[in-house]
């Protein structure tokens, strides 16, 4: 059945010209009359093509007077588009700028993004006519390429078309359009960069030295200019726009190292983007490793972030950073863990690059970087015993010890006793006080005493270090830490599903979210949702991640379970948000099964755990957790499935693993629970222990009786099954005999059928022969009848002729002979003579 003819994909009133029969030749002919044209290749059955149709019409409605929009059905098998183009996906969007093209658009199928890209193709070069536009172009944090051309007498100076084509070529290579191209025609403005010669090309960079295109070493072609700009550009913030299909985009970016993903609403058609500019300034400061450039960035941030006018001048060499700086001291409240010092003193003051004779200064804010104080805390923590031996022999209670980070840095620690009222006074004045208990909380933690979020984040700015120098927190931080972050931006209007998978709420009014993902460490951290996505919060978030002992807590993604679900089951389902409450804070012995839906061995253990949950008393809890959907703290994760852990009631920190070499069955699980379950409490009397043992024995006896009854029922069922099986076997033998008899009869019937078939064939052949003879006789009879009729006619005519001539002679002769012949006999003889004469004259006579 032939395919039905296609119909219009776009309405007749649409500004898009629809060639629904695939007339590619007509589309190419129409394109020649337009400067910029967009070709939308679609398939009528494609869902993405249908979804993008409305966006294409929106863009066409706003740009129809400047751009030609053409839609071509490239699926119709009789159209030229299907015969000439071989697309592997739909829709495909091509843009043409006169003779240059096609430029394929691979961005989101969204109206605003598509319109932005079309406008970039319409004006690939930005005309720089004034110094203010030049400063605005250079202050942009996106890579920029400038070209200087003198438009004097000739309409197009040498190299201008090549530079224009390179801008279009960059859009073809990078559909995001990260590199902006500008053109200068005024010589006085070009000197500001400086661009002295017409045809020179300049690549502006913020941190590294800006570059001029090496026309002597490379040919001046559009491809070379675009490649040179892409290879030497500075990109501190990158936009990610996954297309929604199967892709390795995110995986390839995460393999480069830890990544900071920022989700926020973005409109590419809006010129002023304050949040993007703020994030870009922070990213530039984060990657600025040059000290002089850091000071310049600090000055910019103090002036509101406005770029200096001399931003385009090449950076000058910077003198070495001095080792010795201003005094750097900070007050530290000693935690109970440092018992050797805290017995006599509770407050110490750490100073960097001091001498032994320096006395402690007043309690005040920090005057040095965060990482220097962190290094001092690390050294103080490791040298705590040595420091106590020194201060115990001196009256000043101060000691000088060497940094384990650098042999040229010395730290001075002076300890004293401060009452609790003074400590609260310092806290009320927001004095910078850093607790070693907070700094080294990862070394030991009791989850039963501390709430889940007891560790303060740097974003809280309570009890943590803050810098008094603007912009010094993250300025050059990427070069001073081994946890360098790559910054990525995503439009939350399009890619909020990725934020939800990282821990963002599904329903929220403001779609702003920030998360750090470390693929190597298999962990990620989330910025507090109650804080706005601003530079200050992001800086503290990055600073919090970059420290040696990061106070950030690994974010756990889990699937929430309803109370009604587990209440109807004997086995408790554990999720990420209920793990601490159900397992660690429970007053029962908890037997936890680690499983996953795709684990076949885990599914085979369900009936065993259901039986175990039925027979266990109330002081035991059987639970399970789906580790494929719920993250747990590192100390409670498993590396294989299935896995069984027992958390005793009074010893949750001493969990016991079920032996791997034991088969997982009901008796082994009962033995495992009886051996490792919690002993009776110390408050119980000594005489009550035999009663408890007796109650356990009676419970076990009842369970054994139940098991014996079940075994007896199973044996009876087995006997019944055996009787039914013997009857089934007898019936099977009878059926086999009947089948053999039927096979024998069937063979006899087949032989008899063959005999009858042979006889039938023989009789059929004989009948065919007789029928042939009958047909021959019938034909002969027809011939004889015709001849007989003819003979009768001839005989009649001969008789008439002979009767007229011979009759007188015969009469005289007979009369002469004296014979008297009757008249009837005369007539008969005359007929017989005429018939014999005619028969002798006939040549073909048939008997």
Order of alpha helices (4+ residues) and beta strands (2+ residues): beta-alpha-beta-alpha-beta-alpha-beta-beta-alpha-beta-alpha-beta-alpha-beta-alpha-beta-beta-alpha-beta-alpha-beta-alpha-alpha-beta-alpha-beta-alpha-alpha-beta-beta-alpha-beta-alpha-beta-alpha-beta-beta-alpha-alpha-beta-beta-alpha-alpha-beta-beta-beta-alpha-alpha-alpha-alpha
